[in-house]
Structure formats: structure tokens, C-alpha cells
Amino acid sequence: MPIYEYKCNTCKKDFETLVMGRTKPQCPGCDSQDLSRLMSTCGFVSKSATQGGAPQVKKSAGASGCGTCASSNCGSCGMG
């Protein structure tokens, strides 16, 4: 059961929701089902020990496909 990000085409609200089976999601703001699914980034945190024993943390979220964009959501600027 994946979590998807959507933008409501009626009220323009961005939201995410858990989609179960063939359930059609609806906007929590206006109950519309006229939605566009947004491209979202996969985020994870990986911890591993270094030679000194201190944890080394690597994060994948926040990488943007645009050189001038600081957003982690490519749908936020209309380019995605």
C-alpha cells in the first residue's frame, strides 16, 4: 500500500495519501477526485560506522532535478 503525493486540480491543494487496492483518492480539502499525481523523491537515511566508531549518515532526500531549485518536490515549480 504505497503513499502517493497529489495536487488537487479543483482547489490546488498538495497532499499525500495512502492508496489501498483500487481505492480512488480524493482531496482532503474539497473531496474532489480530479487529481494529478506528483513525482516525489524517495528518502532514506543510511547509517554505517566509520573507522573511528562514529556513525556516518547519508541522506537521499532533497536532491533536486533542477539546478536552480531547492525543493525536494519537482511538482512544486511546475517543471515536473
C-alpha positions as CSV (number, residue, x, y, z in Angstrom):
1,M,0.0,0.0,0.0
2,P,2.0,2.9,-1.3
3,I,1.8,6.6,-0.2
4,Y,1.3,8.9,-3.2
5,E,1.5,12.7,-3.5
6,Y,-1.2,14.5,-5.3
7,K,-2.3,18.0,-6.4
8,C,-6.0,18.8,-6.5
9,N,-7.0,20.3,-9.8
10,T,-10.0,21.9,-8.2
11,C,-8.6,23.7,-5.1
12,K,-4.9,23.4,-5.9
13,K,-4.1,21.7,-2.6
14,D,-1.0,19.5,-2.4
15,F,-1.4,16.4,-0.2
16,E,-0.2,12.8,0.2
17,T,-2.4,9.8,1.0
18,L,-2.1,6.1,1.4
19,V,-3.7,4.2,-1.5
20,M,-5.2,0.8,-0.7
21,G,-6.1,-1.5,-3.5
22,R,-8.2,0.1,-6.2
23,T,-9.4,2.9,-4.0
24,K,-9.6,6.2,-5.8
25,P,-8.2,9.0,-3.7
26,Q,-9.9,12.3,-3.1
27,C,-8.8,15.7,-1.9
28,P,-9.0,16.2,1.9
29,G,-9.7,19.9,1.3
30,C,-12.7,19.7,-1.1
31,D,-13.4,16.0,-1.6
32,S,-12.7,16.3,-5.4
33,Q,-11.3,13.3,-7.2
34,D,-9.9,15.5,-10.0
35,L,-6.3,15.0,-9.0
36,S,-2.8,15.0,-10.6
37,R,-0.2,12.6,-9.1
38,L,3.0,14.3,-8.4
39,M,6.5,13.0,-8.8
40,S,8.1,12.5,-5.4
41,T,11.6,11.7,-4.2
42,C,12.5,8.6,-2.3
43,G,14.0,9.5,1.0
44,F,16.0,7.3,3.3
45,V,18.7,7.6,5.9
46,S,21.6,5.1,6.0
47,K,23.9,4.8,9.0
48,S,27.2,3.0,9.0
49,A,30.1,3.0,11.4
50,T,33.4,4.7,10.3
51,Q,36.9,3.5,11.4
52,G,36.7,5.7,14.5
53,G,33.3,4.2,15.5
54,A,31.3,7.4,14.9
55,P,28.2,6.9,12.7
56,Q,28.3,8.1,9.1
57,V,24.9,9.3,7.9
58,K,23.9,9.5,4.3
59,K,20.6,11.0,3.2
60,S,19.0,10.7,-0.2
61,A,16.1,13.1,0.0
62,G,16.4,16.7,-1.1
63,A,18.2,16.2,-4.3
64,S,16.6,18.3,-7.0
65,G,16.5,17.7,-10.7
66,C,16.7,21.4,-11.4
67,G,19.9,23.3,-10.9
68,T,18.2,26.4,-9.5
69,C,15.5,24.7,-7.4
70,A,15.9,23.9,-3.7
71,S,12.7,22.0,-3.5
72,S,12.6,18.2,-2.9
73,N,9.2,18.1,-4.8
74,C,9.6,18.5,-8.5
75,G,5.9,19.2,-8.8
76,S,6.2,22.4,-6.7
77,C,7.5,24.6,-9.5
78,G,5.5,23.3,-12.5
79,M,8.6,21.8,-14.2
80,G,7.9,18.2,-13.0
